[in-house]
Amino acid sequence: MTELRPRWLLDLIRFLPLRSQFVLSGNVRDQYPEEMQGGMVVPMPLVSYLGTELQKEGMAHFLAFDPAQGFSVPRLPRLDAAAEREFFTKLLGLTWAENGCSAASSERFFEVLEVVARHPGEPIVLFADFASRLVIRADLPSESEQRGFTRALVLSHQSLPRPIGPEGKPFFNPVLWIVDKEGDLPDWFQLGNPKMRHIPVPAPDHRLRRLVTKNLAATLKGDLAEDQVEGCVDTFVESTEGLLVSDLVGIAQLCRSEGLKLAEIGEGVRRYKLGVTEDPWKKVNREKLAQAETLIRRRVKGQVQAVTHMLDLVKRAVSGIGAKEGGGGRPRGVAFLAGPTGVGKTELAKTITELLFGDESACIRFDMSEFSAEHSDQRLIGAPPGYIGYDVGGELTNAIRQRPFSVVLFDEIEKAHPRILDKFLQVLDDGVLTSGRGERVYFSEAFLVFTSNLGIYRLDAQGERVPNVLPNEPYEAVRSKVKEEIERHFKLTLGRPEILNRLGENIMVFDFIREDVAVEIFDAMLGGLTSKVQQSQGVTVELEAAARQALQQLCVTDLSHGGRGIRNQLEVHFVNPLARLLFDQNVPAGAVLRVHDLRDGEVTVLEASF
């Protein structure tokens, strides 16, 4: 049995003859596996688990207190609860209700503590459960709190050990304070007290999870062979890293309620982590995805290499290759889109979202220029306890909890504070982010897209910002220079090469908008505008060849701002004058306008039929 005891429990038992009081903090609300007769492992709450183990060490009587119910006798395998209540009635004058509890105030608790600590008979263990709630403010206790903890402090020093058992081993009547965190009790009460021992209770490790999952697997295995059971247990253990024993029990209960067998334990873990049953990745239209290149190129012009690379990532995400069984693990896909402004980086992310989930709004977008301050990471993951906004949570963690299956777009990532980038290390590596409230949020079903203008400009020897690449350079030269500058930025400027390493080969460099592509974009935008006028106003607009050529020349002469620049010029030279004409002349629905010329900000209509 000793080898099954966790290290923290062995630490407590080792100091039973040396300390009169203990403070247990950390993972104190979990369940703890206790091996019963016959080899069966039963998860127990902490008080029952500790009582069972301390019985083996010679402790005879057990009394628990919590601020809600008062006193009670914990349920232990070899303890007669009725006899225990009678014992404490004689010793302490407690009266018991039908539910087995004796209501009491915190002042009464400290009175009982003094009697228990000085009791000369068989050793008594007193559990102060939810002891954090005995204090309103640990840094400023009330008069009654001050008086109670002062009494407990004095007793911790005055209590003397007594020999018990045939070996005469010394023991106190120990008091076990169970708190959420060590600082919940007054510092002067516990710090520097040689008669008090702090016992941190950690989350279950790999060995403990395996012990629990083996027993849970027996209830789910069905007709699986033993070698298959062992493989499923391995999956169960590996996919529950960071979860508690109570989570493991919950997963087994979920599998039973939803008819999942042990062979499907990975699916059960995934459902438990994400809180959803359906898997939208399995519902992606594969036929549409197979023909997606044509669809994407209608919206994103002239970026053949980036589109092909992105589609490879999307197909890998949909197929599930590389996805960790049981949820968790790295995100479904990670893409870093770099290149000049206005070349389609954000548009590609939106197009991919519509392709995957049928709705462009499924793209969760964060403009990272809003996160340039050092403390703005709290907006993403939530403020820590004690700070304003703690109860609200973080924008990113809340969004992923609500919609775990989504495309998450981090626009212009280079504008975020470097501290923000550190948050992505855990996401890119493990697919998990811990919120300010301590909740684990899983990104394993999300597709992450980062966009950036890094590499388009660089700093020269004088610290001036100068172009790093030019529109007249061939794409291969642009691609090489941009990647080199991105690498330099992460390694030397930020000092975070680990982020670059996690992005791997998923950095896609977009090309400048070349003249032939600009003409395609112009034609698409102009066609969309005339169609919109037809739909919204009922007016047909036709451009003669000369007018169209003049407008095209105005829009594609300067391509430094990419597709956005073309749209801006189109609005200035065509949309605004056209809107003015339609409004001033009150052009009715059904009219046909044939545009003859564009000159000096005016649309010259050769022919109009109303």
C-alpha positions as CSV (number, residue, x, y, z in Angstrom):
1,M,0.0,0.0,0.0
2,T,2.9,2.4,0.7
3,E,3.8,2.6,-3.0
4,L,0.3,3.8,-3.8
5,R,0.5,6.7,-1.3
6,P,1.3,10.0,-3.0
7,R,4.4,11.9,-1.8
8,W,2.4,14.7,-0.1
9,L,0.6,12.1,2.0
10,L,3.8,10.5,3.0
11,D,5.1,13.9,4.0
12,L,2.1,14.5,6.3
13,I,2.4,11.0,7.9
14,R,6.2,11.5,8.4
15,F,5.5,14.7,10.4
16,L,2.6,13.5,12.5
17,P,5.0,12.9,15.5
18,L,6.6,16.3,14.9
19,R,3.8,18.8,14.2
20,S,0.5,19.5,15.9
21,Q,-1.2,21.4,13.0
22,F,-1.0,21.1,9.2
23,V,-2.2,23.4,6.4
24,L,-3.2,21.6,3.2
25,S,-3.7,23.7,0.1
26,G,-3.8,23.3,-3.7
27,N,-5.8,20.4,-5.2
28,V,-7.9,19.9,-2.1
29,R,-11.3,19.6,-3.9
30,D,-10.5,16.6,-6.0
31,Q,-11.0,12.9,-5.3
32,Y,-8.2,10.6,-4.1
33,P,-7.9,6.9,-4.9
34,E,-7.9,4.5,-2.0
35,E,-7.3,0.8,-2.5
36,M,-9.9,-1.2,-0.6
37,Q,-9.9,-4.9,0.2
38,G,-10.0,-7.0,-2.9
39,G,-7.8,-4.6,-4.8
40,M,-10.6,-2.3,-5.9
41,V,-9.7,1.4,-6.0
42,V,-12.3,3.8,-4.8
43,P,-12.0,7.6,-5.3
44,M,-12.8,9.5,-2.1
45,P,-13.1,13.2,-1.1
46,L,-10.1,14.5,0.8
47,V,-11.4,14.3,4.4
48,S,-12.5,10.6,4.0
49,Y,-9.2,9.8,2.2
50,L,-7.1,11.3,4.9
51,G,-9.2,9.7,7.6
52,T,-8.8,6.3,6.1
53,E,-5.0,6.7,5.8
54,L,-4.6,8.1,9.3
55,Q,-6.6,5.2,10.8
56,K,-3.7,3.0,9.6
57,E,-1.3,5.2,11.5
58,G,-3.1,4.7,14.8
59,M,-5.5,7.7,14.9
60,A,-8.7,6.7,16.7
61,H,-11.3,9.4,16.5
62,F,-12.2,11.8,13.6
63,L,-14.2,15.0,13.6
64,A,-14.7,17.4,10.7
65,F,-15.9,21.0,10.7
66,D,-17.0,23.3,7.9
67,P,-18.6,26.7,8.2
68,A,-21.8,25.6,6.4
69,Q,-22.8,22.4,8.3
70,G,-20.8,22.7,11.5
71,F,-19.4,19.5,12.9
72,S,-19.8,16.0,11.4
73,V,-18.2,12.6,11.6
74,P,-16.4,11.7,8.3
75,R,-17.4,8.5,6.5
76,L,-14.6,6.0,6.9
77,P,-14.5,2.3,6.1
78,R,-13.7,1.1,9.6
79,L,-15.5,3.8,11.7
80,D,-18.8,3.4,13.6
81,A,-20.3,6.8,12.9
82,A,-23.0,6.3,15.6
83,A,-20.4,5.4,18.2
84,E,-18.2,8.4,17.2
85,R,-21.1,10.8,17.6
86,E,-21.8,9.4,21.0
87,F,-18.1,9.9,21.9
88,F,-18.0,13.5,20.8
89,T,-21.3,14.2,22.6
90,K,-19.7,13.1,25.9
91,L,-16.4,14.9,25.2
92,L,-17.7,18.1,23.7
93,G,-21.4,18.3,24.4
94,L,-22.3,18.2,20.7
95,T,-25.9,17.5,19.7
96,W,-26.6,15.9,16.4
97,A,-29.4,16.6,13.9
98,E,-31.0,13.9,11.7
99,N,-28.5,14.6,8.9
100,G,-25.7,13.7,11.2
101,C,-24.4,17.2,11.6
102,S,-24.0,19.5,14.6
103,A,-24.5,23.1,13.7
104,A,-21.8,25.4,15.1
105,S,-20.3,28.9,14.7
106,S,-16.7,29.6,14.0
107,E,-16.3,30.7,17.6
108,R,-17.6,27.3,18.7
109,F,-15.1,25.7,16.4
110,F,-12.2,27.3,18.2
111,E,-13.6,26.3,21.5
112,V,-13.8,22.7,20.3
113,L,-10.3,22.9,18.9
114,E,-8.9,23.7,22.3
115,V,-10.6,20.8,23.9
116,V,-9.4,18.4,21.2
117,A,-5.8,19.6,21.2
118,R,-5.6,19.0,25.0
119,H,-7.4,15.7,25.0
120,P,-5.2,13.1,26.8
121,G,-6.9,10.0,25.6
122,E,-6.9,8.2,22.3
123,P,-5.7,10.5,19.5
124,I,-8.3,12.7,17.7
125,V,-7.9,14.2,14.3
126,L,-9.8,17.5,13.7
127,F,-10.4,18.6,10.1
128,A,-11.1,22.3,9.5
129,D,-12.5,22.0,6.0
130,F,-13.1,25.1,3.9
131,A,-11.0,26.9,6.4
132,S,-10.5,29.8,4.0
133,R,-14.1,30.8,4.8
134,L,-13.3,31.2,8.5
135,V,-11.5,34.5,7.5
136,I,-13.1,37.3,5.7
137,R,-9.8,39.1,5.0
138,A,-6.6,37.3,6.0
139,D,-4.6,40.6,6.0
140,L,-7.2,42.2,8.3
141,P,-9.0,39.6,10.5
142,S,-11.9,40.7,12.7
143,E,-11.7,40.7,16.4
144,S,-13.3,37.3,16.8
145,E,-11.2,35.9,14.0
146,Q,-8.1,37.4,15.6
147,R,-9.1,35.8,19.0
148,G,-9.8,32.4,17.5
149,F,-6.6,32.1,15.5
150,T,-4.5,33.4,18.4
151,R,-6.0,30.6,20.5
152,A,-5.1,28.1,17.8
153,L,-1.5,29.5,17.5
154,V,-0.9,29.3,21.2
155,L,-2.3,25.7,21.3
156,S,0.0,24.7,18.4
157,H,3.0,25.5,20.7
158,Q,1.6,24.2,24.0
159,S,0.3,20.9,22.7
160,L,2.7,18.0,23.6
161,P,3.0,14.6,21.8
162,R,2.0,11.4,23.6
163,P,3.1,7.9,22.9
164,I,0.4,5.6,21.3
165,G,0.4,2.0,20.1
166,P,2.6,-0.9,21.2
167,E,5.7,0.9,19.9
168,G,5.0,4.0,21.9
169,K,5.4,6.3,18.8
170,P,4.7,9.9,19.7
171,F,1.6,11.6,18.3
172,F,-0.3,14.9,18.7
173,N,-4.0,15.4,18.3
174,P,-3.5,16.9,14.9
175,V,-5.5,19.8,13.4
176,L,-5.7,19.7,9.6
177,W,-6.6,23.1,8.0
178,I,-7.9,22.6,4.5
179,V,-7.6,25.8,2.5
180,D,-7.8,26.9,-1.2
181,K,-4.3,28.5,-1.0
182,E,-1.8,28.9,1.8
183,G,-2.3,32.7,2.1
184,D,-5.9,32.3,3.0
185,L,-5.1,32.1,6.7
186,P,-3.4,35.0,8.5
187,D,0.3,35.1,7.9
188,W,1.2,35.6,11.5
189,F,-0.6,32.4,12.3
190,Q,1.2,30.1,10.0
191,L,4.5,31.6,8.9
192,G,7.5,30.9,11.0
193,N,5.5,28.5,13.2
194,P,7.8,25.5,14.0
195,K,4.7,23.5,15.1
196,M,2.9,23.8,11.8
197,R,3.6,22.1,8.5
198,H,2.3,23.3,5.1
199,I,1.4,20.4,2.7
200,P,0.8,21.4,-0.9
201,V,-1.5,18.9,-2.6
202,P,-0.7,18.7,-6.4
203,A,-2.8,17.6,-9.3
204,P,-2.6,13.8,-10.0
205,D,0.5,12.7,-11.9
206,H,0.8,10.1,-14.6
207,R,1.1,7.2,-12.2
208,L,-2.0,8.2,-10.2
209,R,-4.1,8.8,-13.3
210,R,-3.1,5.3,-14.6
211,L,-4.2,3.7,-11.3
212,V,-7.6,5.4,-11.5
213,T,-8.1,4.8,-15.2
214,K,-7.4,1.1,-14.9
215,N,-10.3,0.7,-12.5
216,L,-12.6,3.0,-14.5
217,A,-11.7,1.0,-17.7
218,A,-13.1,-2.2,-16.1
219,T,-16.6,-0.6,-16.1
220,L,-16.3,0.3,-19.9
221,K,-14.3,-2.4,-21.5
222,G,-17.1,-4.6,-22.7
223,D,-15.7,-7.5,-24.7
224,L,-12.3,-6.0,-25.5
225,A,-9.3,-8.3,-25.2
226,E,-6.7,-7.4,-22.4
227,D,-4.1,-6.1,-24.9
228,Q,-6.7,-3.8,-26.4
229,V,-7.8,-2.6,-22.9
230,E,-4.2,-1.7,-22.1
231,G,-4.0,0.4,-25.3
232,C,-7.2,2.2,-24.4
233,V,-5.9,2.9,-20.9
234,D,-2.8,4.4,-22.4
235,T,-5.0,6.7,-24.5
236,F,-7.1,7.6,-21.4
237,V,-4.0,8.5,-19.4
238,E,-2.2,10.4,-22.0
239,S,-5.2,12.5,-23.1
240,T,-6.1,13.6,-19.6
241,E,-2.8,15.4,-18.8
242,G,-3.7,18.3,-16.5
243,L,-7.1,16.9,-15.5
244,L,-8.1,15.8,-12.0
245,V,-9.3,12.5,-10.7
246,S,-12.8,13.9,-10.4
247,D,-12.5,14.7,-14.2
248,L,-11.5,11.1,-14.9
249,V,-14.6,9.9,-13.0
250,G,-16.7,12.4,-14.9
251,I,-15.4,11.2,-18.2
252,A,-16.3,7.6,-17.4
253,Q,-19.8,8.7,-16.3
254,L,-20.2,10.7,-19.5
255,C,-19.2,7.6,-21.6
256,R,-21.7,5.5,-19.8
257,S,-24.5,8.0,-20.2
258,E,-23.8,8.5,-23.9
259,G,-23.2,4.9,-24.8
260,L,-19.4,5.1,-25.5
261,K,-17.3,2.0,-24.9
262,L,-13.7,1.9,-23.8
263,A,-12.6,1.7,-27.4
264,E,-14.1,5.2,-27.9
265,I,-12.5,6.7,-24.8
266,G,-10.7,9.3,-26.9
267,E,-14.0,10.6,-28.1
268,G,-15.3,10.6,-24.6
269,V,-12.3,12.7,-23.4
270,R,-12.8,15.1,-26.3
271,R,-16.5,15.6,-25.5
272,Y,-15.7,16.2,-21.8
273,K,-13.0,18.8,-22.5
274,L,-14.9,20.7,-25.2
275,G,-18.4,20.3,-23.8
276,V,-19.8,19.4,-27.2
277,T,-20.9,16.2,-28.8
278,E,-20.8,17.0,-32.5
279,D,-17.6,17.4,-34.5
280,P,-17.9,20.1,-37.2
281,W,-14.6,19.0,-38.7
282,K,-16.3,15.7,-39.7
283,K,-19.1,17.6,-41.4
284,V,-16.9,19.7,-43.8
285,N,-18.0,19.3,-47.4
286,R,-15.1,17.4,-48.9
287,E,-16.3,17.7,-52.4
288,K,-16.5,21.5,-52.0
289,L,-13.0,21.4,-50.4
290,A,-11.6,19.5,-53.3
291,Q,-12.7,22.2,-55.7
292,A,-11.9,25.0,-53.3
293,E,-8.9,26.4,-55.2
294,T,-11.2,27.8,-57.9
295,L,-13.4,29.4,-55.2
296,I,-10.6,30.9,-53.3
297,R,-8.9,32.4,-56.4
298,R,-12.1,34.2,-57.2
299,R,-11.7,36.1,-53.9
300,V,-7.9,36.1,-53.5
301,K,-6.1,37.1,-56.7
302,G,-2.6,36.3,-57.7
303,Q,-1.4,34.4,-54.6
304,V,-1.0,30.9,-56.1
305,Q,1.7,29.7,-53.7
306,A,0.0,30.9,-50.5
307,V,-3.4,29.5,-51.6
308,T,-2.0,26.1,-52.4
309,H,-0.1,26.0,-49.1
310,M,-3.2,27.1,-47.1
311,L,-5.3,24.5,-48.8
312,D,-2.8,21.8,-47.8
313,L,-3.1,22.8,-44.2
314,V,-6.9,22.9,-44.4
315,K,-7.1,19.4,-45.9
316,R,-4.7,18.1,-43.2
317,A,-6.9,19.7,-40.5
318,V,-10.1,18.2,-42.0
319,S,-8.6,14.7,-42.3
320,G,-7.5,14.8,-38.7
321,I,-3.9,13.7,-39.5
322,G,-1.8,14.8,-36.5
323,A,-4.8,15.5,-34.3
324,K,-4.3,14.0,-30.8
325,E,-6.8,11.4,-29.8
326,G,-9.0,12.5,-26.9
327,G,-8.7,16.2,-27.8
328,G,-6.0,18.5,-26.5
329,G,-2.7,18.7,-28.4
330,R,-1.8,21.3,-31.0
331,P,-4.4,23.3,-32.9
332,R,-5.9,21.7,-36.0
333,G,-3.9,24.2,-38.1
334,V,-1.6,27.2,-37.8
335,A,-0.8,29.6,-40.6
336,F,1.3,32.7,-40.6
337,L,0.5,35.0,-43.5
338,A,3.1,37.6,-44.3
339,G,3.3,40.2,-47.1
340,P,2.4,43.7,-48.2
341,T,-0.8,45.4,-47.2
342,G,-3.9,44.9,-49.2
343,V,-2.9,41.6,-51.0
344,G,-5.5,39.3,-49.5
345,K,-4.2,37.9,-46.3
346,T,-7.3,38.7,-44.2
347,E,-9.5,37.8,-47.1
348,L,-7.9,34.4,-47.4
349,A,-8.6,33.7,-43.7
350,K,-12.3,34.7,-44.1
351,T,-12.6,32.6,-47.2
352,I,-11.2,29.6,-45.4
353,T,-13.7,30.1,-42.6
354,E,-16.6,30.1,-45.0
355,L,-15.2,27.1,-46.8
356,L,-14.9,25.1,-43.5
357,F,-17.9,26.2,-41.5
358,G,-20.2,27.7,-44.2
359,D,-20.2,31.1,-42.5
360,E,-17.6,33.8,-42.7
361,S,-18.7,35.1,-39.2
362,A,-17.3,31.9,-37.7
363,C,-13.9,33.7,-37.9
364,I,-13.0,35.1,-34.5
365,R,-10.9,38.2,-35.3
366,F,-8.6,40.1,-33.1
367,D,-6.9,43.3,-34.2
368,M,-3.6,43.0,-32.5
369,S,-2.8,46.7,-32.7
370,E,-5.3,46.9,-29.8
371,F,-3.0,44.8,-27.6
372,S,0.2,46.8,-27.8
373,A,0.3,47.6,-24.1
374,E,2.2,45.2,-21.7
375,H,-0.9,44.6,-19.5
376,S,-3.3,44.0,-22.4
377,D,-2.7,40.3,-22.2
378,Q,-5.4,40.5,-19.5
379,R,-7.9,41.4,-22.1
380,L,-7.1,38.1,-23.9
381,I,-7.0,35.6,-21.0
382,G,-8.7,37.6,-18.2
383,A,-7.5,39.4,-15.2
384,P,-6.0,37.4,-12.3
385,P,-7.8,37.0,-9.0
386,G,-8.2,40.2,-7.1
387,Y,-8.0,42.5,-10.1
388,I,-10.8,44.4,-11.8
389,G,-12.5,42.3,-14.5
390,Y,-11.6,39.0,-13.0
391,D,-15.2,37.8,-13.1
392,V,-15.6,38.7,-16.8
393,G,-12.9,36.5,-18.2
394,G,-10.7,37.0,-21.3
395,E,-11.9,37.9,-24.8
396,L,-9.9,35.0,-26.4
397,T,-10.6,32.4,-23.7
398,N,-14.3,33.2,-23.6
399,A,-14.5,33.1,-27.4
400,I,-12.9,29.6,-27.7
401,R,-14.9,28.2,-24.8
402,Q,-18.1,29.3,-26.6
403,R,-16.9,28.3,-30.1
404,P,-14.1,25.7,-29.9
405,F,-14.6,24.9,-33.6
406,S,-13.6,28.1,-35.4
407,V,-10.9,30.0,-37.3
408,V,-9.1,32.5,-35.1
409,L,-7.5,35.4,-36.9
410,F,-4.9,37.4,-35.2
411,D,-4.5,40.4,-37.5
412,E,-1.2,42.3,-37.7
413,I,0.4,40.2,-35.0
414,E,3.7,42.2,-35.0
415,K,1.8,45.2,-33.4
416,A,1.1,43.2,-30.2
417,H,3.3,43.5,-27.2
418,P,5.9,40.8,-26.9
419,R,4.4,39.6,-23.7
420,I,1.2,38.8,-25.7
421,L,3.3,36.6,-28.0
422,D,4.5,34.5,-25.0
423,K,0.9,33.5,-24.4
424,F,0.9,31.8,-27.8
425,L,3.8,29.5,-26.9
426,Q,1.5,27.2,-24.8
427,V,-1.3,27.4,-27.4
428,L,1.0,26.5,-30.4
429,D,2.7,23.7,-28.4
430,D,0.0,22.1,-26.3
431,G,-3.2,23.6,-27.6
432,V,-4.1,24.8,-24.1
433,L,-4.3,28.2,-22.5
434,T,-5.0,28.8,-18.8
435,S,-7.3,31.7,-18.3
436,G,-6.9,34.3,-15.5
437,R,-9.5,32.3,-13.6
438,G,-7.4,29.2,-13.7
439,E,-9.6,27.4,-16.3
440,R,-8.0,25.3,-19.0
441,V,-9.2,26.4,-22.5
442,Y,-8.5,24.0,-25.4
443,F,-7.5,25.2,-28.8
444,S,-7.2,21.7,-30.3
445,E,-10.2,22.1,-32.6
446,A,-9.4,25.7,-33.7
447,F,-7.5,26.8,-36.8
448,L,-5.2,29.7,-36.0
449,V,-4.2,32.3,-38.6
450,F,-1.7,35.1,-38.0
451,T,-1.3,37.9,-40.4
452,S,1.7,40.3,-40.5
453,N,3.4,43.0,-42.6
454,L,6.8,41.9,-41.2
455,G,9.6,41.8,-43.7
456,I,8.2,44.5,-46.1
457,Y,10.2,47.1,-44.3
458,R,13.4,47.0,-42.3
459,L,15.6,49.4,-40.3
460,D,18.8,50.6,-42.0
461,A,22.1,51.4,-40.3
462,Q,20.8,54.8,-39.2
463,G,17.6,53.3,-37.7
464,E,15.5,54.6,-40.5
465,R,12.6,52.5,-41.8
466,V,13.2,51.6,-45.4
467,P,11.7,49.2,-47.9
468,N,13.0,45.7,-47.6
469,V,11.3,44.5,-50.8
470,L,10.1,46.3,-53.9
471,P,7.1,45.6,-56.2
472,N,9.4,45.2,-59.2
473,E,11.3,42.3,-57.7
474,P,10.4,38.8,-58.6
475,Y,8.3,36.8,-56.2
476,E,11.1,34.4,-55.2
477,A,13.3,37.4,-54.1
478,V,10.4,38.9,-52.2
479,R,9.7,35.6,-50.5
480,S,13.3,35.0,-49.5
481,K,13.8,38.6,-48.1
482,V,10.5,38.6,-46.2
483,K,11.3,35.2,-44.5
484,E,14.8,36.3,-43.7
485,E,13.5,39.5,-42.0
486,I,10.8,37.6,-40.1
487,E,13.4,35.2,-38.8
488,R,15.6,38.2,-37.8
489,H,12.7,39.9,-36.0
490,F,11.8,36.9,-33.9
491,K,15.4,35.8,-33.1
492,L,17.1,39.2,-32.6
493,T,14.5,41.9,-32.1
494,L,12.1,40.0,-29.9
495,G,14.5,37.3,-28.6
496,R,11.9,34.7,-29.1
497,P,13.1,32.1,-31.6
498,E,10.9,29.5,-29.9
499,I,7.8,31.1,-31.4
500,L,9.3,30.9,-34.9
501,N,10.2,27.3,-34.3
502,R,6.6,26.5,-33.4
503,L,5.3,28.1,-36.6
504,G,7.6,25.8,-38.6
505,E,7.2,25.9,-42.3
506,N,3.7,27.4,-42.1
507,I,4.9,30.9,-42.9
508,M,3.3,31.9,-46.2
509,V,4.6,35.0,-48.0
510,F,2.1,36.9,-50.2
511,D,3.3,38.6,-53.4
512,F,2.8,42.2,-54.3
513,I,-0.2,42.9,-56.5
514,R,1.3,42.8,-60.0
515,E,-0.3,44.7,-62.9
516,D,-2.0,41.8,-64.5
517,V,-3.5,40.7,-61.2
518,A,-4.5,44.4,-60.5
519,V,-6.6,44.4,-63.7
520,E,-8.4,41.2,-62.5
521,I,-9.1,42.8,-59.1
522,F,-10.3,46.0,-60.9
523,D,-12.7,44.0,-63.1
524,A,-14.0,42.0,-60.2
525,M,-14.6,45.1,-58.0
526,L,-16.2,47.1,-60.9
527,G,-18.5,44.2,-61.7
528,G,-19.5,43.9,-58.0
529,L,-20.2,47.7,-57.8
530,T,-22.4,47.8,-60.9
531,S,-24.3,44.7,-59.7
532,K,-24.8,46.4,-56.3
533,V,-26.2,49.5,-58.0
534,Q,-28.6,47.3,-60.0
535,Q,-29.7,45.4,-56.9
536,S,-30.1,48.4,-54.5
537,Q,-31.2,51.2,-56.9
538,G,-32.6,49.2,-59.8
539,V,-30.4,51.2,-62.2
540,T,-28.2,49.6,-64.9
541,V,-24.8,51.2,-65.3
542,E,-22.8,50.4,-68.5
543,L,-19.3,51.8,-69.2
544,E,-18.0,52.4,-72.7
545,A,-14.6,51.0,-73.5
546,A,-12.9,54.5,-73.3
547,A,-14.5,55.2,-69.9
548,R,-13.6,51.8,-68.6
549,Q,-10.0,52.1,-69.8
550,A,-9.7,55.6,-68.2
551,L,-11.1,54.3,-64.9
552,Q,-8.8,51.3,-64.9
553,Q,-5.8,53.5,-65.5
554,L,-6.7,55.7,-62.6
555,C,-7.1,52.7,-60.3
556,V,-4.1,50.5,-61.1
557,T,-1.4,53.1,-61.7
558,D,-0.3,53.1,-58.0
559,L,-0.3,49.6,-56.5
560,S,1.6,50.4,-53.3
561,H,-1.6,49.8,-51.3
562,G,-2.6,46.6,-53.0
563,G,-6.2,45.7,-53.5
564,R,-7.4,48.3,-50.9
565,G,-5.7,51.0,-53.0
566,I,-7.7,49.9,-56.1
567,R,-10.9,50.0,-54.1
568,N,-10.1,53.4,-52.7
569,Q,-9.4,54.9,-56.2
570,L,-12.5,53.2,-57.6
571,E,-14.6,54.9,-54.9
572,V,-13.0,58.3,-55.5
573,H,-13.2,58.3,-59.3
574,F,-16.4,56.3,-59.9
575,V,-18.6,55.5,-56.9
576,N,-18.7,59.0,-55.4
577,P,-19.5,60.8,-58.7
578,L,-22.0,58.1,-59.6
579,A,-23.8,58.4,-56.3
580,R,-23.9,62.2,-56.7
581,L,-25.4,61.9,-60.2
582,L,-28.0,59.3,-59.0
583,F,-29.0,61.5,-56.0
584,D,-28.9,65.0,-57.7
585,Q,-30.9,63.9,-60.8
586,N,-33.2,61.6,-58.8
587,V,-32.6,58.7,-61.3
588,P,-35.5,56.3,-61.1
589,A,-35.4,52.6,-60.9
590,G,-35.3,50.9,-64.3
591,A,-33.0,53.6,-65.8
592,V,-30.0,52.6,-67.9
593,L,-26.9,54.8,-67.7
594,R,-24.2,54.5,-70.3
595,V,-21.0,56.1,-69.0
596,H,-19.1,57.9,-71.8
597,D,-16.3,59.5,-69.8
598,L,-14.8,60.3,-66.4
599,R,-13.2,63.6,-66.0
600,D,-12.5,66.0,-63.1
601,G,-14.4,63.9,-60.6
602,E,-17.6,63.8,-62.8
603,V,-19.3,60.9,-64.5
604,T,-20.3,61.9,-68.0
605,V,-23.3,60.0,-69.2
606,L,-23.5,59.6,-73.0
607,E,-27.0,58.2,-72.9
608,A,-29.6,57.7,-70.2
609,S,-33.0,56.1,-70.6
610,F,-35.4,56.6,-67.7
